[in-house]
Amino acid sequence: MKKISKVSVSIDHITLSSDDRSMITLDSTILKKYKYGGRKRTYQEGPEPMAKTYEFFHEFKHKKTGNKLHIFIDRFNKDNYKTLYLPNLTLKFFSSWDHNLSYAEVVRVNNLFTDKYNVGFAVSEFHVAVDLYFKGKKNPIKQLAGLIKSGRKIGMKPSARYPHTYYSHSEASIYFMSAYDKTHQLKAEKAFQLSGKSLKDLDRYQVARLESRFNNTALGLVPSVEELASKDFSYIYPQYLKILRPDRDKLARRGFHPKEYKGKDLVDLRSMLREEGIVNNFIYYLKDYKRLSRPIRTALKVYRWERHPDKYPLSRPSVRIKPQKVQFIRH
């Protein structure tokens, strides 16, 4: 496996949801630093209704950074599917390659909506992207995905929808991990949007992205965007992510020679051991791949989304609206 040249950590996405169900009418003019891209449907029309929270979203693009913002205020309500008791306003921020999503950018939008509509927000989802840079012409993403343990999952499954992409867990789970060839994605889909410097870097390096997606509503890792600013993400490795390799000493004691498992991913190694009657405690025969894990651990330990969040104070609703409760009445 190639040596990692450098590691970059960033908040690639964050979702903020309102803490009440008050109805609002969007005034797009308050977002002066964004270009409005129109109102778009969240699902494809068809004979079967889709279980969506919102029927439409409003798309915006930051004029300077190119970061996208999707605003959801139109809840999905049909005769046989209603979302009347879900938050009415959701803000989704997406990072671009040349300009990482900043805490200041998120806070500014948060404050605009809080000040105008008297609504507070909580973090409902966030993604932590770990970008691994390798020198060479071939991206090692397939080999890397085969060495990853995420939770109880060994190895990662290739995506049927996206090339050079691998998944662990389900997208509906409270934690979801993806690994993909970031260099290929950027050159194939976004080359015309990239700066000259970024294009040169992508010619020099192969970038493999490991992206951890946290359903914060279920996990409760951070109570607010302010808390996320100074969050220590070192817990991701090894709690949610491990890169493992065969333990030669332990396998040798069971009579295995390195040539027998050289180049095998974790799934194939487990199958080989099972064929030889070793069906329990597979993890015992693995060890941390320190040449890869050490730079990842270091990058996660030192990273902070915003080291001085006090420079960007969050607005608070001037009037606190008590969350509504559903009352059931017997007829």
The 8 nearest C-alpha neighbors of each residue, nearest first, counted from 0:
[[1, 2, 139, 142, 143, 291, 290, 3],
 [2, 0, 3, 133, 139, 134, 291, 4],
 [1, 3, 4, 0, 133, 290, 291, 134],
 [4, 2, 133, 5, 132, 131, 1, 291],
 [5, 3, 133, 132, 2, 134, 6, 131],
 [6, 4, 132, 3, 131, 7, 294, 133],
 [5, 7, 131, 130, 132, 298, 295, 294],
 [6, 8, 130, 129, 131, 9, 298, 5],
 [9, 7, 129, 128, 130, 298, 302, 6],
 [10, 8, 128, 11, 127, 7, 99, 129],
 [11, 9, 127, 12, 126, 128, 100, 304],
 [10, 12, 94, 126, 9, 128, 127, 93],
 [13, 11, 93, 126, 125, 92, 10, 94],
 [12, 14, 125, 92, 124, 91, 126, 15],
 [15, 13, 91, 124, 123, 90, 122, 125],
 [16, 14, 122, 90, 121, 89, 123, 120],
 [17, 15, 89, 120, 121, 88, 123, 90],
 [16, 18, 120, 88, 119, 86, 19, 89],
 [17, 19, 120, 119, 86, 16, 121, 118],
 [20, 18, 17, 86, 322, 21, 87, 320],
 [21, 19, 87, 86, 22, 85, 84, 18],
 [20, 22, 19, 87, 23, 86, 118, 88],
 [23, 21, 20, 87, 24, 72, 88, 19],
 [24, 22, 25, 21, 116, 72, 87, 88],
 [23, 25, 26, 22, 72, 116, 27, 73],
 [24, 26, 27, 23, 72, 28, 70, 57],
 [25, 27, 28, 29, 24, 30, 23, 115],
 [26, 28, 29, 30, 25, 35, 31, 57],
 [29, 27, 30, 26, 31, 25, 35, 33],
 [28, 30, 27, 31, 26, 111, 112, 32],
 [31, 29, 28, 33, 32, 27, 108, 111],
 [30, 32, 33, 29, 28, 34, 27, 62],
 [33, 31, 30, 62, 61, 34, 63, 60],
 [34, 32, 61, 60, 62, 31, 30, 59],
 [33, 35, 60, 59, 62, 61, 36, 32],
 [34, 36, 59, 37, 58, 33, 60, 27],
 [37, 35, 58, 59, 34, 38, 57, 60],
 [36, 38, 58, 57, 35, 39, 59, 56],
 [37, 39, 57, 56, 58, 55, 40, 36],
 [40, 38, 55, 56, 57, 37, 41, 58],
 [39, 41, 55, 42, 54, 56, 38, 43],
 [42, 40, 55, 54, 39, 56, 53, 43],
 [43, 41, 40, 44, 49, 54, 51, 55],
 [42, 44, 45, 41, 40, 49, 48, 46],
 [43, 45, 42, 46, 48, 47, 49, 40],
 [46, 44, 47, 43, 48, 49, 42, 50],
 [45, 47, 48, 44, 49, 43, 42, 50],
 [46, 48, 45, 49, 44, 50, 43, 79],
 [49, 47, 50, 46, 45, 80, 44, 77],
 [48, 50, 51, 47, 42, 43, 45, 80],
 [51, 49, 48, 52, 80, 75, 53, 81],
 [50, 52, 53, 49, 75, 54, 41, 42],
 [51, 53, 75, 74, 82, 50, 54, 85],
 [54, 52, 74, 75, 73, 51, 55, 71],
 [53, 55, 75, 74, 41, 73, 40, 51],
 [56, 54, 40, 41, 39, 73, 53, 71],
 [55, 57, 71, 39, 70, 38, 69, 58],
 [56, 58, 38, 70, 69, 37, 39, 71],
 [57, 59, 69, 36, 37, 68, 35, 56],
 [60, 58, 35, 68, 36, 34, 67, 33],
 [59, 61, 67, 34, 33, 65, 66, 68],
 [60, 62, 33, 65, 66, 63, 64, 32],
 [61, 63, 33, 32, 65, 34, 64, 60],
 [64, 62, 61, 65, 32, 66, 33, 60],
 [63, 65, 66, 98, 61, 62, 95, 97],
 [66, 64, 61, 60, 63, 62, 95, 67],
 [67, 65, 94, 95, 61, 64, 93, 60],
 [68, 66, 60, 93, 59, 92, 61, 65],
 [67, 69, 92, 59, 91, 58, 60, 93],
 [70, 68, 58, 91, 57, 90, 56, 59],
 [71, 69, 90, 57, 56, 89, 91, 68],
 [70, 72, 56, 89, 88, 73, 53, 57],
 [71, 73, 88, 87, 74, 70, 89, 56],
 [74, 72, 53, 55, 54, 71, 75, 56],
 [73, 75, 53, 54, 52, 72, 76, 82],
 [74, 76, 54, 53, 52, 82, 51, 81],
 [77, 75, 81, 80, 82, 74, 78, 83],
 [76, 78, 80, 79, 81, 75, 48, 82],
 [77, 79, 80, 76, 81, 75, 48, 82],
 [78, 80, 77, 81, 76, 48, 82, 50],
 [81, 79, 77, 78, 76, 82, 50, 75],
 [80, 82, 76, 77, 83, 75, 79, 78],
 [83, 81, 84, 85, 76, 75, 52, 74],
 [82, 84, 85, 81, 76, 74, 20, 75],
 [83, 85, 82, 86, 20, 325, 81, 87],
 [84, 86, 82, 83, 87, 20, 52, 74],
 [87, 85, 20, 17, 19, 88, 18, 16],
 [86, 88, 20, 72, 85, 22, 21, 17],
 [87, 89, 72, 17, 71, 86, 16, 90],
 [88, 90, 16, 71, 15, 70, 17, 91],
 [91, 89, 70, 15, 14, 69, 16, 71],
 [90, 92, 14, 69, 68, 13, 70, 15],
 [93, 91, 68, 13, 12, 67, 14, 90],
 [94, 92, 12, 67, 66, 11, 68, 91],
 [93, 95, 100, 66, 11, 99, 12, 96],
 [94, 96, 66, 98, 97, 99, 65, 93],
 [97, 95, 98, 99, 94, 193, 197, 185],
 [96, 98, 95, 99, 193, 194, 197, 64],
 [99, 97, 95, 64, 96, 100, 94, 66],
 [100, 98, 94, 95, 101, 96, 97, 9],
 [99, 101, 94, 98, 10, 11, 102, 66],
 [102, 100, 104, 103, 99, 105, 304, 305],
 [101, 103, 105, 104, 305, 106, 304, 228],
 [102, 104, 106, 101, 105, 107, 311, 308],
 [105, 103, 107, 101, 102, 106, 108, 100],
 [106, 104, 102, 108, 107, 103, 109, 101],
 [107, 105, 109, 103, 108, 104, 110, 102],
 [106, 108, 110, 104, 109, 105, 103, 111],
 [109, 107, 111, 110, 105, 106, 112, 104],
 [108, 110, 106, 107, 112, 111, 105, 113],
 [109, 111, 113, 314, 107, 108, 112, 114],
 [112, 110, 108, 114, 109, 113, 115, 107],
 [113, 111, 115, 110, 114, 109, 116, 108],
 [114, 112, 117, 118, 110, 116, 111, 115],
 [113, 115, 111, 112, 117, 110, 116, 314],
 [116, 114, 112, 113, 117, 111, 118, 110],
 [115, 117, 118, 113, 112, 114, 23, 111],
 [118, 116, 113, 316, 114, 115, 317, 318],
 [119, 117, 113, 116, 316, 17, 120, 112],
 [118, 120, 17, 18, 316, 113, 315, 117],
 [121, 119, 17, 16, 18, 15, 118, 122],
 [120, 122, 223, 15, 16, 123, 17, 222],
 [123, 121, 15, 223, 124, 224, 14, 16],
 [122, 124, 216, 215, 14, 15, 121, 16],
 [125, 123, 214, 215, 14, 213, 13, 122],
 [124, 126, 13, 12, 213, 212, 14, 127],
 [127, 125, 212, 12, 11, 211, 10, 213],
 [126, 128, 10, 211, 210, 9, 11, 212],
 [127, 129, 210, 9, 8, 11, 209, 10],
 [130, 128, 8, 209, 208, 7, 210, 131],
 [131, 129, 208, 7, 6, 207, 128, 206],
 [130, 132, 6, 207, 206, 208, 5, 3],
 [133, 131, 206, 5, 4, 205, 204, 3],
 [134, 132, 205, 3, 204, 4, 206, 135],
 [135, 133, 204, 205, 203, 132, 4, 136],
 [134, 136, 137, 204, 133, 205, 203, 138],
 [135, 137, 138, 205, 134, 204, 203, 202],
 [138, 136, 135, 139, 205, 134, 133, 140],
 [137, 139, 205, 140, 136, 180, 206, 207],
 [140, 138, 142, 141, 143, 137, 207, 1],
 [139, 141, 143, 142, 138, 207, 144, 180],
 [142, 140, 144, 143, 139, 145, 163, 138],
 [143, 141, 145, 139, 140, 144, 146, 264],
 [142, 144, 140, 145, 146, 141, 139, 147],
 [145, 143, 141, 146, 147, 155, 142, 140],
 [144, 146, 154, 264, 142, 143, 147, 265],
 [145, 147, 143, 144, 242, 243, 265, 264],
 [148, 146, 242, 154, 144, 241, 145, 149],
 [147, 149, 153, 241, 152, 154, 240, 242],
 [150, 148, 240, 152, 239, 151, 147, 241],
 [149, 151, 152, 239, 148, 240, 238, 153],
 [152, 150, 149, 153, 148, 239, 168, 167],
 [151, 153, 149, 150, 148, 154, 167, 168],
 [154, 152, 148, 147, 265, 266, 151, 155],
 [153, 155, 145, 147, 146, 148, 265, 144],
 [156, 154, 167, 166, 144, 165, 145, 157],
 [155, 157, 165, 166, 158, 167, 154, 144],
 [158, 156, 165, 164, 166, 159, 155, 163],
 [157, 159, 160, 165, 161, 164, 156, 166],
 [158, 160, 161, 157, 162, 164, 156, 165],
 [159, 161, 158, 162, 164, 157, 163, 165],
 [160, 162, 158, 164, 159, 163, 157, 165],
 [163, 161, 164, 160, 158, 159, 157, 179],
 [164, 162, 179, 180, 161, 165, 140, 141],
 [165, 163, 179, 162, 158, 161, 178, 157],
 [166, 164, 157, 178, 156, 158, 155, 177],
 [167, 165, 177, 156, 155, 176, 157, 178],
 [166, 168, 155, 176, 177, 175, 156, 169],
 [169, 167, 175, 166, 170, 172, 176, 152],
 [168, 170, 171, 172, 175, 167, 166, 174],
 [169, 171, 172, 175, 168, 174, 173, 176],
 [170, 172, 169, 173, 175, 174, 168, 214],
 [173, 171, 169, 174, 170, 175, 168, 214],
 [172, 174, 214, 213, 217, 175, 171, 218],
 [175, 173, 213, 172, 212, 214, 176, 211],
 [174, 176, 212, 168, 170, 211, 172, 169],
 [177, 175, 211, 167, 210, 166, 212, 168],
 [176, 178, 166, 210, 165, 209, 167, 179],
 [179, 177, 209, 165, 208, 164, 210, 166],
 [178, 180, 164, 208, 163, 181, 207, 165],
 [179, 181, 207, 183, 182, 163, 140, 206],
 [180, 182, 184, 206, 183, 207, 179, 208],
 [183, 181, 206, 185, 184, 180, 205, 201],
 [182, 184, 186, 181, 180, 185, 187, 163],
 [185, 183, 181, 187, 182, 186, 188, 180],
 [184, 186, 189, 182, 188, 187, 183, 190],
 [187, 185, 190, 183, 184, 188, 189, 182],
 [186, 188, 184, 185, 183, 189, 190, 182],
 [189, 187, 185, 186, 184, 190, 191, 183],
 [188, 190, 185, 192, 191, 186, 187, 193],
 [189, 191, 186, 193, 192, 185, 188, 187],
 [190, 192, 189, 193, 188, 186, 194, 185],
 [193, 191, 189, 190, 194, 65, 97, 188],
 [194, 192, 190, 191, 197, 198, 97, 195],
 [193, 195, 197, 196, 198, 192, 97, 191],
 [196, 194, 198, 197, 199, 193, 200, 192],
 [197, 195, 199, 194, 198, 200, 193, 201],
 [196, 198, 200, 194, 199, 195, 193, 201],
 [197, 199, 201, 195, 200, 196, 202, 194],
 [200, 198, 202, 196, 197, 201, 195, 203],
 [201, 199, 203, 197, 202, 198, 204, 196],
 [200, 202, 198, 204, 203, 199, 182, 197],
 [203, 201, 199, 200, 204, 198, 205, 136],
 [202, 204, 200, 201, 199, 134, 205, 135],
 [205, 203, 134, 201, 133, 132, 202, 200],
 [204, 206, 133, 138, 132, 182, 134, 201],
 [207, 205, 132, 182, 181, 131, 204, 130],
 [206, 208, 180, 131, 181, 130, 179, 140],
 [207, 209, 130, 179, 178, 129, 181, 210],
 [210, 208, 178, 129, 128, 177, 130, 211],
 [209, 211, 128, 177, 176, 127, 208, 129],
 [210, 212, 176, 127, 126, 175, 128, 213],
 [213, 211, 126, 175, 174, 125, 176, 210],
 [212, 214, 174, 215, 125, 124, 173, 126],
 [215, 213, 124, 173, 216, 217, 174, 218],
 [214, 216, 218, 123, 124, 219, 217, 213],
 [215, 217, 123, 214, 219, 218, 124, 122],
 [218, 216, 215, 214, 219, 173, 123, 213],
 [217, 219, 215, 220, 216, 214, 173, 213],
 [218, 220, 215, 221, 216, 217, 222, 214],
 [219, 221, 218, 215, 222, 216, 227, 213],
 [222, 220, 219, 223, 226, 227, 215, 122],
 [223, 221, 226, 121, 219, 122, 220, 224],
 [224, 222, 225, 121, 226, 122, 221, 227],
 [223, 225, 227, 226, 122, 228, 121, 222],
 [226, 224, 223, 228, 227, 308, 229, 313],
 [225, 227, 223, 224, 228, 221, 229, 230],
 [226, 228, 230, 224, 225, 229, 221, 223],
 [229, 227, 305, 304, 225, 226, 230, 224],
 [228, 230, 303, 227, 226, 305, 306, 304],
 [229, 231, 227, 228, 232, 226, 303, 304],
 [232, 230, 233, 229, 300, 303, 302, 234],
 [233, 231, 234, 299, 235, 230, 300, 302],
 [232, 234, 300, 299, 235, 231, 236, 296],
 [235, 233, 232, 236, 238, 237, 231, 239],
 [236, 234, 239, 238, 233, 237, 232, 240],
 [237, 235, 240, 238, 234, 239, 233, 241],
 [236, 238, 240, 241, 239, 235, 234, 233],
 [239, 237, 235, 236, 234, 240, 150, 241],
 [240, 238, 235, 149, 150, 237, 236, 241],
 [239, 241, 149, 236, 237, 238, 235, 148],
 [240, 242, 148, 237, 147, 236, 243, 149],
 [243, 241, 147, 146, 288, 287, 148, 292],
 [244, 242, 287, 288, 286, 146, 285, 241],
 [243, 245, 285, 286, 288, 287, 246, 146],
 [246, 244, 285, 247, 284, 286, 243, 250],
 [247, 245, 285, 284, 286, 249, 248, 250],
 [246, 248, 250, 249, 251, 245, 257, 284],
 [249, 247, 251, 250, 246, 252, 284, 245],
 [250, 248, 252, 251, 247, 246, 284, 253],
 [249, 251, 253, 247, 252, 255, 248, 246],
 [252, 250, 254, 255, 248, 253, 249, 247],
 [251, 253, 249, 250, 254, 248, 255, 247],
 [254, 252, 250, 251, 255, 249, 248, 256],
 [253, 255, 251, 252, 250, 256, 249, 248],
 [256, 254, 251, 250, 253, 257, 259, 252],
 [255, 257, 258, 259, 251, 254, 260, 250],
 [258, 256, 259, 260, 261, 255, 247, 251],
 [259, 257, 261, 256, 260, 255, 262, 263],
 [258, 260, 257, 256, 261, 255, 263, 262],
 [261, 259, 263, 258, 257, 262, 268, 256],
 [260, 262, 258, 263, 257, 259, 264, 245],
 [263, 261, 260, 264, 142, 258, 259, 0],
 [264, 262, 260, 261, 267, 268, 265, 266],
 [263, 265, 145, 267, 266, 146, 268, 262],
 [264, 266, 268, 267, 146, 145, 154, 269],
 [265, 267, 269, 268, 264, 154, 270, 153],
 [268, 266, 270, 269, 264, 265, 263, 271],
 [269, 267, 265, 271, 270, 266, 263, 264],
 [268, 270, 272, 266, 267, 271, 265, 273],
 [271, 269, 267, 273, 268, 272, 274, 266],
 [270, 272, 268, 274, 269, 273, 267, 275],
 [273, 271, 277, 275, 269, 274, 270, 268],
 [274, 272, 277, 278, 276, 270, 275, 271],
 [273, 275, 271, 272, 276, 270, 277, 278],
 [276, 274, 272, 273, 277, 271, 278, 270],
 [275, 277, 273, 274, 278, 272, 279, 271],
 [278, 276, 273, 272, 275, 279, 274, 281],
 [277, 279, 273, 276, 272, 280, 281, 269],
 [280, 278, 281, 277, 273, 282, 276, 283],
 [279, 281, 282, 283, 278, 284, 277, 285],
 [280, 282, 283, 279, 284, 269, 278, 285],
 [283, 281, 285, 284, 280, 286, 279, 243],
 [284, 282, 281, 285, 280, 286, 249, 246],
 [283, 285, 282, 246, 281, 249, 245, 250],
 [286, 284, 245, 246, 282, 244, 283, 243],
 [287, 285, 243, 246, 244, 245, 288, 284],
 [286, 288, 243, 289, 242, 244, 285, 241],
 [289, 287, 243, 244, 242, 290, 291, 292],
 [288, 290, 292, 291, 293, 287, 242, 294],
 [289, 291, 288, 292, 293, 2, 294, 3],
 [292, 290, 289, 288, 293, 294, 3, 295],
 [291, 293, 289, 295, 294, 290, 288, 296],
 [292, 294, 296, 289, 295, 291, 290, 297],
 [295, 293, 297, 296, 292, 298, 291, 6],
 [296, 294, 292, 298, 293, 297, 299, 6],
 [297, 295, 293, 299, 294, 298, 292, 300],
 [296, 298, 294, 300, 295, 299, 293, 301],
 [297, 299, 295, 300, 301, 296, 302, 294],
 [300, 298, 233, 296, 302, 232, 297, 301],
 [299, 301, 233, 297, 298, 302, 296, 232],
 [302, 300, 298, 299, 297, 303, 231, 233],
 [303, 301, 299, 300, 298, 304, 8, 231],
 [304, 302, 305, 229, 306, 230, 301, 228],
 [303, 305, 228, 229, 302, 306, 102, 10],
 [306, 304, 228, 303, 307, 308, 102, 229],
 [305, 307, 303, 308, 229, 304, 228, 309],
 [306, 308, 309, 305, 310, 311, 229, 228],
 [309, 307, 310, 311, 305, 306, 228, 225],
 [308, 310, 311, 307, 312, 313, 306, 225],
 [311, 309, 308, 307, 312, 103, 306, 305],
 [310, 312, 309, 308, 103, 313, 106, 307],
 [313, 311, 309, 310, 314, 308, 106, 225],
 [312, 314, 110, 106, 315, 311, 109, 225],
 [313, 315, 110, 113, 312, 316, 114, 109],
 [314, 316, 317, 313, 119, 113, 114, 117],
 [317, 315, 117, 318, 118, 119, 113, 319],
 [318, 316, 315, 117, 319, 114, 113, 118],
 [319, 317, 316, 320, 117, 118, 315, 321],
 [318, 320, 316, 321, 317, 117, 118, 119],
 [321, 319, 322, 318, 19, 323, 118, 18],
 [320, 322, 323, 319, 19, 324, 18, 318],
 [323, 321, 19, 320, 324, 18, 20, 319],
 [324, 322, 321, 325, 19, 20, 320, 84],
 [323, 325, 326, 322, 84, 321, 327, 19],
 [324, 326, 327, 323, 84, 328, 322, 83],
 [325, 327, 324, 328, 323, 329, 84, 322],
 [326, 328, 325, 329, 330, 324, 323, 84],
 [329, 327, 330, 326, 325, 324, 323, 84],
 [328, 330, 327, 326, 325, 324, 323, 84],
 [329, 328, 327, 326, 325, 324, 79, 83]]
